[in-house]
Amino acid sequence: MAAVTAAAVMALREKTGLPMMECKKALTECGGDTEQAVEWLRKQGVKTQAMRADRETSMGRLA
């Protein structure tokens, strides 16, 4: 497992706009490779969307 530097985390954060800890986790999972970390984050986002897709809105309105 490669050591993840603060500069790498900040670069990934600027590229994706995601929270710092999510970027750090992605870089740790992918061994410090930025491109793999972006793909990992994208896959995690798809999983989250799939979990929430079947929820119904009980209040408010979607435009």
N, C-alpha and C positions, 0 to 999 in steps of 0.2 A: 504494500500500500504506500503510495507516494504521499509525501507531505504536501499539504495544500497551503499555498501562500495567500496572504491577505490580498496581494495584488491580483492573483488569479481569481479570487472570489469577487473582487470589485469589478474586474473586467467582465466576468460572466453576468454579474448583476446589472451592469450597464447595458449589456447586450440583450438581456432577456427582460429586465424590469421586474424581476421576482425578488422576494425577500432574501436577505443575506444568508440566513441559515439554510434555506432551501438550496441556494447556490452552493454553499459549502458541502451540504449533504450529497448533492449531485456530483461534485468534483471528487469527493471521497469515494463514492460508489464507482466512479469511472476512472480511478487512478490518476486524476489530475488532467485528463484529456478534455479540453473545452468542447470540442465538437461532439464527442460522445455524451458529455454532460448535458448539452442542449437537447440531444435526442432523448436522453433519459428523462429530462424535465418535461418534454413534450408528451412522452408516453405516460408519465404520472398524471399530467393534466387530463389526458383522454380518459384514464381510469376514474378520476374524480368526476368528470362530466358524466360518465356512464352510470356511476353510482347515484347521481342526483337527477338523472333524466326522468325517472319515474315519479318524482315528487309532484304533488299537485299544489297549486297555489290556492290558499284559502282566503287570502285578503289581498287587496291591491289589484292593480291592473298592469298587464304587460303591453307595451306599445309596439 
